[in-house]
Amino acid sequence: MKKNKARAFVFAFVLGLAYVQAAPIPGLYNTGVDDNGVPLGNAAIDSHYKLIESPDGNYPGPNTYTLEAGWPVAPAGPWIADSSISRWIAPRARQSIGNAPGTYTFRTTFNLTGFDPAKAKITGRWTSDNNGVDIVLNGVSLGLGQGGNFGTFYDFTIEYGFVDGVNTLDFVVLNAGDAVNPVGLRVEMVGTVEVAGEPPRIVVSPVGGTYIVGDTVTLSVIADGTPPLSYQWKLNGVDIQGATDPTLQIDAVAVSQDGDYTVVVKNSVGEITSPAAKVNVLEPIPGLYNTGVDDNGAVLWDGYEDPHYKLTVNPDDPSVTAPIVQDSGAFPIVSGPWVANSLTSVWIGPRFETSAAAQGDYIYELEIDLTGFNPATAFITGYWATDNTGAILINDAPTGVLNAGNFDTLSAFRLENCFFAGKNKVQFKVNNATPGYTGLRVQGIRGGAKKGVVGDQPRLISQPTGGLFLTGESVELAVVADGAKPLNYQWRKNSTPLAGKTAPNLALTNLTRADAGDYDLVVSNFAGSITSVVATITILERVPNVFNTGVDNTGTVLADGEVDPHYKIIVNATDPGSQDAIVHDSTVFPIVDGPWVRNTEKSKWIAPLFNSGQAAGGDYAYRTTFDLTGFDPATAVLLGAWATDNLGTDIILNGVSKGIQNGNQFATLTPFQITSGFVAGLNTIEFHLNNADAVTGCTGLRVENLRVGALPVTVQTPSLQIQRSGGAVIISWPASATGFKLVISPVIGAGATWTDTGIAPTQNGDRLTVTITPSESARFYQLKN
């Protein structure tokens, strides 16, 4: 057998109907199956495929056969195995011997009488030994040959060439070589066709959108039905002259072209109208500029001040309020990680060269004026890059649009439902995680809004956000509202107004469990009122003695070189015999002039060495513990943030992996939260990381804001049972109620003074008992824990 070595790309093949209303092509079968599609037995005649061309005089056809068991079909041989939906066929059943070399043509037929041949389609896959020379439909070559790699299938699709009535489909196979050798064909396919005289139907409806004056609008429809189909587009129910194609393109769209677009599709049988596609056409918002350009949008020279953006927060030099176009001839723009400048925008920053720019948050502000526009319809889109992380605010309110510090690419953003009437501040907040390079790049910024006014009624631009908090923490709920002034505010808790809480913000400080609840805000003016969404505040008791890295028992940071009393290194690639986690030298690289996120007054880096530059490559695990005695472990939550050098591979709670990794590694503190897997009593948490250096190199762990919250275990005080026995009184309670003591008071109520009786109880069966001989006219007893 000669194996053709030509390579081919093989794609997945899924049998399925192409159209919802299409019917299967009748009489179309895979090779080697009966009329029900069930595989035939061995050496059986395939009634659906005829051999119409054969170079082998001993096997001229027309019968084709399934094969005898064994070679060359897998697993005995190289041919792809038979399956539950098809089998190999050949001029003879015994292909372990084969047939004469030459060209063989296998034909199957099907009848499209009563169907629309223009809507027929066959999708399938085939293989052969050797080359599949061609597939021929109704005597016309389709050019669908394949290389004859009989160990795999080749996909094919036939969408034209069908005729009314009987159709012939031929598969032409070349048996290579110059002597008798195996030859065979394998086909799996499905066909669909529509009944003739089908009325039109919409397969894919046109989709509208929001556009700015001057944009190009393209609307398309995909329709089905007996051809020919005609099309007529309409705007708000009125024919659009000349719009008679499946696609409608509007160049330089105008406000007058705002509206509902439909298309009527007709044929000789009927017609159908598509659902409306709403096209919103907005006026461009003035005053939107990319970073580092002049009033005409031309990029500025390096070192020029950006005339449109203002540095309203500048920790590098608060007196500098105009951002500078950064040096485009130096790192990190040239030979560095920052996305390159373009002809429409460039990087700006607090300096011409920012290698020593101060750590902290920078805010770049762009002012826009929506006077004359309806702010409820306004939107702004664009692309931005930041070094490091970024957030976009509107009028000092967070929008939820964040940038993870992807300075090597421009990330898309969209702002809407967040604008005021009149002037607005679009603020790009950029955090410089460590002293060094920082900057902002904005490109492709554009926006639109409808002319007009929003109306007098109040509307909420941002909503309050609740969350999970621990006792002692603080939270501020806030909204941003617009509408006719003055606006009145009333905060509510569980639908009850809170006295004196009549500002847009509600500060809840030093939280207790009594502060938990559902909070909302009613905003009102003369024209009406609106109620915010509910912000649910959930509060757990703070579990004591949970510590960040590098602090003492009071939470005060330790001196460099001290051993962390709360964390142990239980996996130590540098020194397996040591569990000491040492506070890292904070005066050297990688903390100083390096990529590690800086220490704070709350936590410090710890490592296996004082200076981890000589730490061995490999795995490390740091363990700390906390005690949930007195707390319900089912309610516990652990929160914090971690940084690792290198990859944080896992966080393990009580020996069980939580599947949490730190891909951000050492440049920032990455938040994490664990809500399950806690146990009563002592709990262990392990932070696993890998030092990727081949031999030695810096490694360490930083954990900050680590805290655990849970609800206290509810303890029910048992009831006392009192009996007289002669002159004594016997007081008893269930023995299962441990931890209680019997206390006594001469009176009850406001003047009660409860003191310990000092009498140890005696266990009698399932009861604890105390025997007392009364000496007063009345005494009162109760249990306390």
C-alpha positions in Angstrom: 0.0 0.0 0.0 1.4 3.4 -0.9 0.7 6.1 1.6 0.4 9.6 0.3 2.5 11.8 2.6 0.9 15.2 1.7 -0.2 17.0 4.8 -3.6 18.6 5.4 -5.4 20.7 7.9 -8.2 18.8 9.6 -11.1 20.6 11.2 -13.7 19.4 13.7 -16.9 18.3 12.0 -20.3 18.7 13.7 -23.4 17.1 12.2 -26.3 19.5 12.5 -29.0 21.4 10.6 -27.9 24.6 9.0 -31.3 26.3 9.3 -34.1 26.0 11.8 -36.7 25.4 9.1 -34.6 23.3 6.8 -35.4 19.6 6.3 -32.9 16.7 5.8 -32.1 15.8 2.3 -33.9 12.5 1.7 -31.9 9.5 0.6 -28.5 10.8 1.7 -26.5 8.2 3.6 -23.1 7.7 5.1 -21.0 4.8 3.8 -21.7 1.4 5.2 -25.1 1.9 6.8 -28.6 0.5 6.2 -31.7 2.6 5.4 -32.0 3.5 9.1 -28.4 4.7 9.4 -27.3 1.6 11.3 -23.9 0.2 10.4 -24.0 -2.9 8.2 -22.4 -6.2 9.1 -19.0 -7.4 7.7 -18.8 -8.0 3.9 -22.3 -6.6 3.3 -23.4 -4.9 0.1 -23.9 -1.1 0.6 -27.1 -0.4 -1.3 -26.6 3.4 -1.3 -23.2 3.5 -3.0 -22.5 2.1 -6.5 -19.2 1.6 -8.2 -19.5 3.3 -11.6 -15.8 3.3 -12.5 -13.3 0.5 -11.7 -9.9 -0.4 -13.2 -10.1 -3.9 -11.6 -11.7 -6.3 -14.2 -12.4 -8.9 -11.4 -14.4 -6.3 -9.5 -16.1 -4.0 -12.0 -19.0 -3.1 -9.8 -21.7 -1.9 -9.4 -21.8 -3.4 -5.9 -19.7 -1.9 -3.1 -19.0 -3.8 0.2 -18.2 -3.2 3.8 -15.0 -4.8 4.8 -14.1 -8.1 6.5 -12.9 -7.7 10.0 -9.2 -6.9 10.6 -6.4 -5.2 8.6 -6.3 -2.5 7.2 -9.0 -1.0 9.5 -7.9 0.1 13.0 -7.1 -1.2 15.4 -5.5 -3.9 13.3 -4.4 -1.5 10.6 -3.8 2.2 9.7 -7.3 3.1 8.4 -9.4 5.2 10.8 -11.7 2.8 12.8 -15.3 2.2 11.8 -17.8 4.0 14.0 -21.5 3.9 15.1 -22.5 6.1 12.1 -20.3 4.9 9.2 -18.0 2.1 7.9 -15.4 1.8 5.1 -16.6 0.5 1.8 -14.6 -0.9 -1.2 -14.9 -2.8 -4.5 -14.4 -6.0 -2.5 -14.7 -7.0 1.1 -11.3 -8.5 1.6 -9.1 -5.4 1.5 -6.3 -7.2 3.3 -5.5 -8.2 -0.3 -6.9 -5.1 -2.1 -7.7 -4.2 -5.6 -5.9 -3.2 -8.8 -4.4 0.3 -9.0 -6.2 3.1 -10.7 -9.2 5.4 -10.4 -12.4 4.2 -8.7 -15.6 6.3 -8.6 -18.3 5.7 -5.9 -21.7 7.1 -6.6 -24.7 7.8 -4.3 -27.9 9.5 -5.4 -30.7 11.5 -3.8 -34.0 13.1 -4.9 -34.8 16.8 -4.4 -38.3 16.6 -6.1 -40.6 19.0 -4.2 -37.7 20.9 -2.7 -35.8 24.1 -3.6 -32.5 23.0 -5.0 -31.1 26.5 -4.6 -31.5 26.0 -0.8 -29.8 22.6 -0.6 -26.5 22.2 1.3 -24.4 19.2 2.2 -21.8 19.3 5.0 -19.5 16.4 5.7 -16.1 14.8 5.9 -14.4 12.0 3.9 -11.3 10.0 3.8 -9.9 7.4 1.4 -7.0 5.1 0.4 -5.3 6.6 -1.5 -5.9 10.1 -2.7 -9.5 11.5 -2.8 -9.2 13.0 -6.3 -12.5 14.9 -6.4 -16.1 15.2 -5.4 -18.4 15.5 -8.4 -22.0 16.7 -8.2 -24.3 16.1 -11.1 -21.3 15.6 -13.4 -19.6 18.9 -12.3 -16.3 18.8 -10.5 -16.3 20.6 -7.1 -12.5 20.6 -6.7 -12.8 19.1 -3.2 -9.9 16.7 -3.4 -7.9 15.5 -0.3 -4.5 13.9 0.3 -5.5 10.4 1.1 -4.4 10.3 4.7 -6.6 7.4 5.6 -6.0 7.9 9.4 -8.1 11.1 9.5 -11.1 12.9 7.9 -11.2 15.9 5.6 -14.1 18.3 5.8 -16.2 19.4 2.8 -19.2 21.6 2.2 -21.4 21.7 -0.9 -23.7 24.7 -1.4 -24.3 24.9 -5.2 -24.8 22.6 -8.2 -28.0 20.9 -7.0 -30.9 20.2 -9.4 -34.5 19.5 -9.2 -35.2 15.7 -9.1 -32.5 13.1 -8.9 -29.0 14.3 -8.0 -25.8 12.2 -8.3 -22.8 12.6 -6.0 -19.6 10.9 -7.0 -16.5 10.4 -4.8 -13.4 9.7 -7.0 -10.5 7.8 -5.4 -7.1 6.9 -6.8 -5.5 3.7 -5.7 -1.9 4.4 -6.1 1.0 2.1 -6.9 1.5 -0.4 -9.7 0.2 -3.6 -8.1 -2.9 -4.8 -6.2 -3.2 -3.0 -2.8 -6.0 -1.8 -0.5 -8.5 0.8 -1.7 -11.5 2.2 0.2 -13.9 5.1 0.8 -15.4 6.5 4.0 -18.0 9.3 4.0 -20.0 10.9 6.8 -22.3 13.7 5.8 -25.6 15.5 6.4 -27.7 17.5 4.0 -30.4 20.1 4.4 -32.9 21.6 2.0 -36.0 23.8 2.0 -39.4 23.1 0.6 -40.0 24.9 -2.7 -42.2 28.0 -2.3 -40.9 29.1 1.1 -42.0 32.6 2.1 -39.2 34.8 3.3 -38.1 34.8 6.9 -35.6 36.8 8.9 -32.6 34.7 9.9 -30.5 37.5 11.4 -32.2 40.8 12.2 -30.5 44.2 11.8 -28.9 45.5 15.0 -28.9 49.2 15.8 -26.6 51.2 18.1 -25.5 54.6 19.3 -23.5 56.7 17.0 -22.0 60.2 16.8 -22.7 62.6 14.0 -20.4 61.8 11.1 -20.0 58.1 11.9 -20.7 55.4 9.4 -23.7 53.2 10.2 -24.0 49.8 8.7 -27.2 47.8 9.1 -27.5 44.2 7.7 -30.2 41.6 7.5 -29.9 37.9 6.6 -33.1 36.5 5.2 -34.1 33.1 3.9 -36.8 31.9 1.5 -37.4 30.9 -2.1 -35.4 33.3 -4.3 -35.4 35.8 -5.6 -35.7 38.0 -2.5 -36.2 41.8 -2.6 -35.4 44.3 0.1 -36.7 47.7 1.1 -35.3 49.6 4.1 -37.5 52.0 6.0 -36.8 54.8 8.6 -39.6 55.2 11.0 -41.9 53.3 8.6 -41.0 55.5 5.5 -39.2 53.9 2.5 -35.5 55.0 2.1 -35.0 55.7 -1.5 -32.5 53.4 -3.2 -32.1 51.2 0.0 -32.9 47.9 -1.6 -29.9 45.7 -0.7 -29.5 43.3 2.3 -27.0 45.9 3.7 -27.7 49.5 4.4 -24.7 51.8 4.8 -25.2 55.4 6.0 -22.1 57.5 5.5 -21.6 60.6 7.8 -24.8 59.9 9.7 -26.8 63.0 10.7 -29.1 63.7 13.6 -32.1 63.7 11.2 -31.3 60.0 10.5 -31.9 59.0 14.2 -34.8 56.5 14.5 -36.1 53.0 14.0 -34.9 51.1 10.9 -36.7 48.1 9.5 -36.4 46.2 6.3 -39.2 44.5 4.3 -38.1 41.3 2.6 -40.4 39.9 -0.2 -40.6 37.0 -2.7 -43.3 35.5 -4.9 -44.8 33.8 -1.9 -45.0 36.6 0.7 -43.2 39.2 2.7 -41.9 39.9 6.2 -40.7 43.0 8.1 -37.7 42.8 10.4 -37.8 43.9 14.0 -36.8 47.6 14.4 -33.1 48.5 14.8 -32.9 51.6 16.9 -30.2 54.0 15.7 -29.4 56.8 18.2 -27.5 59.7 16.7 -25.8 62.0 19.2 -24.1 65.3 18.9 -20.3 65.2 19.6 -19.3 66.3 23.1 -16.9 69.2 22.8 -13.6 69.4 24.7 -12.6 65.8 24.5 -8.8 65.4 23.7 -6.3 62.6 23.6 -3.3 63.1 25.9 -0.4 65.2 24.6 -2.1 67.0 21.7 -2.9 70.6 20.8 -6.4 72.1 20.1 -6.3 70.6 16.6 -5.4 67.1 17.7 -1.8 67.3 16.6 0.7 65.7 19.0 2.9 68.0 21.0 6.7 68.1 21.2 8.4 66.2 24.1 8.5 68.5 27.1 5.5 70.6 26.2 2.7 71.1 28.7 -0.6 69.4 27.9 -3.1 72.2 27.5 -6.2 70.1 28.2 -5.4 67.8 31.1 -4.7 69.2 34.6 -2.8 67.5 37.4 -5.2 68.1 40.3 -3.3 65.7 42.6 0.5 65.5 42.2 2.4 63.8 45.0 5.7 64.4 43.0 5.3 68.2 43.2 1.9 69.7 44.2 2.8 73.0 42.6 3.0 71.4 39.1 -0.6 71.3 37.7 0.2 70.9 34.0 1.2 67.4 32.9 4.3 67.2 30.6 4.7 65.3 27.4 7.2 62.6 28.4 10.6 62.0 26.7 9.7 59.7 23.8 13.3 59.0 23.0 14.1 57.2 26.2 13.0 54.2 28.3 10.3 53.2 29.1 8.8 54.4 25.8 11.8 53.4 23.8 13.3 49.9 24.5 10.8 49.6 27.4 7.4 48.1 28.2 5.2 51.2 27.6 2.9 51.0 24.5 4.5 53.2 21.9 3.3 56.8 21.2 1.2 57.2 18.0 0.3 60.0 15.6 -2.8 60.8 17.7 -1.7 60.6 21.4 1.5 60.4 23.5 2.4 59.7 27.1 2.1 62.5 29.7 3.3 62.6 33.3 4.3 64.8 36.2 7.8 65.3 34.7 9.6 65.2 31.3 11.4 62.1 32.6 9.7 60.2 35.4 12.3 57.7 36.5 12.3 59.3 40.0 8.7 60.4 40.2 7.2 60.1 43.7 5.1 57.2 44.8 1.3 57.8 45.3 -1.9 58.7 43.4 -1.9 61.2 40.5 -5.2 62.6 39.1 -5.3 63.9 35.6 -8.5 65.9 35.0 -10.2 66.8 31.7 -13.1 69.2 32.0 -16.1 69.0 29.6 -19.2 71.2 29.4 -22.6 69.5 28.8 -24.5 72.8 28.9 -27.2 72.4 26.2 -27.0 68.6 26.3 -29.1 66.1 28.1 -26.5 64.5 30.4 -28.6 61.3 30.8 -27.9 60.5 27.1 -24.1 61.3 27.3 -21.4 58.7 26.8 -17.6 58.8 26.4 -15.4 56.0 25.0 -11.7 55.6 24.4 -8.6 53.7 25.2 -6.1 54.2 28.0 -2.8 52.9 29.4 -1.4 53.6 32.9 1.7 53.0 34.9 0.7 51.6 37.4 -2.9 50.9 38.2 -5.7 53.3 37.1 -9.3 54.2 37.9 -11.6 56.7 36.1 -13.8 59.0 38.2 -16.5 61.5 37.1 -16.9 64.5 39.3 -14.9 62.8 42.1 -17.2 59.7 42.1 -15.8 56.3 41.1 -17.2 54.9 37.8 -16.0 51.3 38.4 -13.7 51.6 35.3 -10.3 50.3 36.3 -7.0 49.6 34.6 -4.8 46.9 36.1 -1.7 48.8 35.1 -1.5 47.4 31.6 1.1 49.9 30.3 2.0 47.7 27.4 -1.4 48.0 25.7 -4.3 50.4 25.3 -7.4 49.2 27.1 -11.0 50.2 26.1 -13.2 52.1 28.4 -16.8 53.4 28.2 -18.5 56.0 30.5 -22.2 56.5 30.7 -25.0 57.2 33.1 -22.6 59.2 35.2 -22.7 62.8 34.0 -24.1 66.1 35.4 -25.8 68.9 33.6 -23.3 71.6 32.9 -19.5 71.2 33.6 -18.1 67.7 34.4 -14.7 66.5 35.5 -13.4 63.4 33.8 -10.6 62.2 36.1 -8.0 59.6 35.4 -6.5 58.4 38.7 -3.1 56.7 38.3 -1.3 55.0 41.2 2.5 54.9 41.1 3.1 51.9 43.3 6.8 52.7 44.0 9.0 55.7 43.3 9.8 55.6 39.6 8.2 55.7 36.2 4.6 56.8 36.0 2.3 58.2 33.3 -1.0 58.3 31.5 -1.9 57.7 27.9 -5.4 58.3 26.5 -6.2 57.7 22.8 -9.3 57.6 20.7 -11.4 59.5 23.2 -14.8 60.5 21.9 -18.3 61.0 23.1 -21.8 62.1 22.3 -25.1 63.3 23.8 -28.4 64.5 22.6 -29.2 68.2 22.7 -31.8 69.3 25.3 -32.1 69.1 29.1 -32.6 66.2 31.5 -35.6 67.6 33.3 -36.2 68.8 36.8 -36.8 65.4 38.6 -33.9 64.1 40.6 -31.9 61.2 39.1 -29.1 59.1 40.6 -25.8 59.1 38.8 -24.1 56.7 41.2 -25.6 54.3 43.8 -24.5 53.4 47.3 -22.5 50.1 47.7 -22.7 47.9 50.7 -20.4 45.0 51.7 -18.9 42.9 54.4 -17.2 44.6 57.3 -15.8 43.7 60.7 -16.5 45.4 64.0 -14.4 48.5 64.5 -14.1 49.2 60.8 -15.7 52.2 59.0 -17.6 52.6 55.7 -19.0 55.5 53.8 -22.1 55.2 51.7 -22.4 57.8 49.0 -24.5 58.8 46.0 -24.1 61.3 43.2 -27.4 62.9 42.2 -28.5 65.4 39.7 -31.7 67.4 39.1 -33.3 70.8 39.8 -31.8 72.4 42.9 -32.1 72.2 45.9 -31.9 68.5 46.3 -33.0 67.0 49.6 -31.4 63.8 51.0 -32.7 61.3 53.6 -30.9 58.1 54.5 -32.9 55.1 55.7 -32.0 51.9 57.5 -34.3 49.0 57.0 -36.8 51.5 55.5 -36.8 53.7 58.6 -35.4 57.3 58.2 -32.2 58.0 60.1 -32.5 61.2 62.1 -30.1 63.9 61.0 -28.7 61.8 58.1 -29.5 64.3 55.3 -26.3 64.6 53.2 -25.3 62.7 50.0 -22.8 60.7 52.1 -23.4 58.6 55.2 -20.4 57.8 57.3 -20.6 54.8 59.6 -17.6 54.6 61.9 -16.4 52.1 64.5 -19.0 49.7 63.3 -20.8 47.4 65.7 -23.1 44.5 64.8 -26.0 46.8 65.5 -25.1 48.8 62.4 -25.8 45.9 60.1 -28.8 46.3 57.9 -30.2 47.5 54.5 -29.5 51.2 53.8 -30.9 53.3 51.0 -31.3 57.0 50.2 -34.3 59.1 49.2 -33.4 62.1 47.0 -36.2 64.6 46.4 -36.9 68.1 45.1 -40.0 70.1 44.1 -40.4 67.9 41.0 -40.4 64.5 42.7 -38.2 61.9 44.4 -36.1 58.8 43.7 -34.9 56.1 46.0 -31.5 54.5 45.6 -30.8 50.8 45.4 -30.4 49.0 48.8 -26.8 48.8 50.1 -26.6 45.9 52.5 -24.1 46.2 55.3 -23.1 42.9 56.8 -21.0 43.0 60.0 -19.0 40.2 61.7 -17.2 40.3 65.0 -13.4 40.7 64.5 -11.5 37.6 65.6 -8.5 38.7 67.8 -4.8 37.9 67.3 -4.8 37.9 63.5 -1.6 39.5 62.2 0.0 40.9 59.1 3.6 40.0 58.2 6.4 41.7 60.0 4.5 43.1 63.1 4.6 42.4 66.9 1.7 41.4 69.1 0.3 45.0 69.1 0.4 45.3 65.3 3.5 47.6 65.3 6.0 46.8 62.5 9.2 45.1 63.6 12.7 46.3 63.0 14.5 44.9 60.0 16.2 41.6 60.8 13.8 40.6 63.6 12.1 37.2 63.5 8.3 37.4 62.8 6.6 35.9 65.9 3.4 35.0 64.0 4.7 33.4 60.8 6.7 30.2 60.4 8.4 29.0 57.2 7.2 25.3 57.0 8.7 24.8 53.5 12.1 26.4 53.2 14.2 25.8 50.1 17.0 27.9 51.5 17.3 26.2 54.9 14.9 23.3 55.4 16.0 23.2 59.1 14.9 26.7 59.8 11.3 28.0 60.3 12.3 31.6 61.0 10.6 34.2 58.9 12.9 37.3 59.1 11.9 40.9 58.4 13.6 41.7 55.1 16.3 44.5 54.9 14.2 47.5 53.8 17.2 49.6 52.8 18.3 47.5 49.8 17.0 46.2 46.5 14.4 45.0 45.8 12.5 47.2 48.3 14.7 50.2 47.5 15.2 51.0 43.8 13.4 47.7 43.1 10.0 46.3 42.1 8.7 45.1 45.4 5.7 47.1 46.8 6.9 49.3 49.6 6.5 48.4 53.3 3.9 50.4 55.3 3.2 51.1 58.9 0.9 48.1 58.8 3.1 45.3 57.4 6.6 44.5 56.1 8.2 41.9 53.8 9.4 38.7 55.4 11.8 36.2 54.0 14.1 33.2 54.8 17.1 35.6 55.0 17.6 39.2 56.2 18.7 39.9 52.6 17.0 37.4 50.3 19.3 38.0 47.3 21.0 34.7 48.2 17.8 32.7 48.8 17.6 29.4 47.0 15.2 28.9 44.1 12.3 26.6 44.8 9.1 26.4 46.9 8.4 28.2 50.2 5.4 28.1 52.5 4.6 30.5 55.4 2.2 29.5 58.1 0.3 31.5 60.6 -2.6 30.6 63.0 -5.8 32.1 64.5 -8.2 30.8 67.1 -12.0 30.6 66.5 -12.9 29.4 70.0 -16.1 31.1 70.9 -17.0 31.8 67.2 -19.1 29.9 64.8 -16.7 28.7 62.1 -19.6 28.4 59.6 -19.9 32.2 59.6 -16.2 32.9 59.4 -14.6 35.0 56.6 -10.9 35.7 56.1 -9.8 38.7 54.1 -6.5 40.3 53.2 -4.0 41.1 50.4 -0.7 39.5 49.6 2.4 40.1 47.5 4.9 37.4 46.6 8.2 36.9 44.9 7.7 35.1 42.6 4.4 33.4 41.9 2.0 32.9 44.8 1.1 29.3 44.1 -1.7 28.7 46.7 -3.3 29.6 49.9 -4.1 26.6 52.1 -6.6 26.7 55.0 -6.4 23.9 57.5 -4.6 21.7 55.0 -7.0 22.3 52.2 -6.1 24.2 49.0 -8.2 27.2 48.3 -7.0 27.5 44.7 -5.9 31.1 45.1 -2.9 32.2 43.2 -1.0 35.6 43.0 -0.1 36.2 39.4 0.5 39.9 40.2 3.5 38.8 42.3 5.6 41.5 44.0 4.6 44.9 42.4 1.3 45.3 44.2 -0.8 43.8 47.0 -3.5 41.5 45.6 -6.7 41.1 47.6 -8.1 37.6 48.5 -11.1 36.4 50.4 -11.9 32.9 51.9 -15.4 32.1 53.1 -15.3 28.3 53.8 -13.1 25.6 55.3 -12.8 27.0 58.9 -13.0 24.8 62.0 -13.7 25.4 65.7 -10.6 26.3 67.7 -7.2 26.7 66.1 -7.0 27.3 62.4 -3.9 27.4 60.2 -3.4 29.3 57.0 -0.4 28.8 54.7 0.9 31.1 52.0 2.7 29.1 49.3 5.0 30.7 46.8 7.8 29.8 44.4 11.2 31.5 43.9 11.7 31.1 40.2 15.4 32.0 40.2 17.4 29.0 38.8 20.0 29.1 41.6 19.5 32.0 44.1 17.6 35.2 44.0 15.2 37.5 46.0 12.1 36.0 47.5 9.6 37.0 50.1 6.1 37.3 51.4 4.0 40.3 52.3 0.5 40.1 53.9 -1.4 43.2 54.8 -4.9 44.0 56.1 -5.3 40.3 57.2 -8.4 40.0 59.2 -10.9 37.3 60.2 -14.5 37.9 61.1 -17.2 35.6 62.4 -20.3 35.5 64.5 -20.0 34.5 68.2 -21.3 31.1 69.2 -24.8 31.6 70.6 -24.9 30.0 74.1 -28.3 29.4 75.7 -28.5 29.5 79.5 -30.1 26.3 80.8 -33.0 26.4 83.2 -32.6 25.7 86.9 -34.6 23.1 88.7 -35.2 23.7 92.4 -36.4 21.0 94.9 -36.8 21.0 98.8 -35.4 18.1 100.7 -36.1 18.6 104.4 -34.5 21.9 105.4 -32.2 21.9 102.3 -32.8 23.2 98.8 -31.4 21.2 95.9 -30.6 23.3 92.7 -29.7 21.4 89.6 -29.2 21.9 85.8 -28.1 19.7 82.8 -24.6 18.3 83.1 -24.2 19.1 79.3 -24.3 22.8 80.1 -20.6 23.2 81.0 -18.9 26.5 81.8 -21.6 27.9 84.0 -21.5 28.9 87.6 -24.2 29.5 90.2 -24.6 33.1 91.4 -26.7 34.5 94.2 -28.4 37.9 94.9 -30.6 39.0 97.8 -32.9 40.9 95.4 -33.7 40.9 91.7 -34.2 43.8 89.4 -32.3 47.1 89.4 -30.8 46.6 92.8 -29.5 43.0 92.2 -25.9 42.2 93.2 -25.0 38.8 91.8 -22.1 37.1 93.4 -20.6 33.6 93.0 -21.9 31.1 95.6 -18.5 29.4 95.6 -20.2 26.0 95.7 -18.8 23.4 93.3 -21.6 21.4 91.7 -21.8 17.6 92.0 -22.8 15.4 89.0 -25.7 13.1 89.7 -26.5 11.2 86.5 -27.2 13.7 83.8 -27.6 16.6 86.2 -25.2 18.9 88.1 -26.5 19.7 91.6 -25.8 22.1 94.4 -27.3 21.6 97.9 -28.0 24.8 100.0 -29.3 25.2 103.5 -31.2 28.6 103.5 -30.6 31.0 106.4 -32.6 34.0 104.9 -36.2 34.4 104.1 -35.5 34.8 100.4 -32.5 34.4 98.1 -32.4 34.4 94.3 -30.2 32.2 92.1 -29.2 32.1 88.4 -26.5 30.6 86.1 -23.9 32.7 84.4 -21.1 31.8 82.1 
